[in-house]
Amino acid sequence: MATTPSDDSATPITVLGLGAMGSAIARTFLDRGHPVTVWNRTAAKAVPLAEAGAATAATAAEAAAASPLVVACLLDHEAAEEVLADVGGAAAGKVLVNLTSGSPAQAREAARWAGEHGAEYIDGGIMADPPDLGTPHAHFSFSGSRAAFDAHEATLRELGTGTYYGADAGLASVEFMAQVATAYELLIGFLHTLRLVQAEGADPAEFADRAADSVADDYPALLRGIGKAVRDGAFPPDMGPLSVQAALMDDLIDHRRSLGVDTTRMREVKHLMDRRIADGHGDEGFSGLFPLLGDDS
């Protein structure tokens, strides 16, 4: 299995995949003084990094053999599978850090592959844009081999702020996928709301300023409370009882419909509220809708 270096400050690193993010990873490590070997299926993408001091490899296996720490950042899980198949036995004795986006199941599959090939495995999720790498604004989730993470934590933190979630290789992906999903769920709803605001002749930018203040002031405590309610299975009246909240829903739906704004999400909320109230839970808060999610009846 992989060795544990006593001094991680100048650990040689291989980076597999030189898209925008992979190139930013390699350049960050170069800037921090690490010997870096790079490989990309399209070799031309390695030229700028070679000019900056990186070594280049002709194959993924040759690149992996060059360093004890191998970082993969590919387009998707399928691309990562293909590259790891090319790496093959060169993975033995290495620590493989896979920063390719994928599902928790895919991360666990990659961890099994690494174990079968004599490597230790760390899965990671990147919540940042390439220009943010190397700064505290870049956030990473990590999971997998605890020993490997402890050995290379200092190096991995050179990429940004990192949090280790546990030995289950899928946990970093759970965190990443949930964070990204939260953003998309929030933002698509916000776009629909801006459509409503604009349709009424109000200024969407001015409304966005006020909404941003509301989110910063009110929502952190609300989100934490809802998370605790879901964990504990007890649903206090956050945002008020459902029986009171439900009284708003018809007006919200009718308002949107009158302006040609999508009503799908509001109709879903009303449907869930009506069901939960009918089941005798009208005294619960919004978190009380959680037990109905995943129930298609």
Helices and strands as residue ranges (DSSP letters): E 13-16, H 20-31, E 36-39, G 43-46, H 47-51, E 55-56, H 60-65, E 69-72, H 77-87, G 88-91, E 95-98, H 104-116, E 120-127, G 130-132, E 139-144, H 146-156, G 157-159, E 161-164, H 171-199, H 204-232, H 242-258, H 264-278, G 286-292
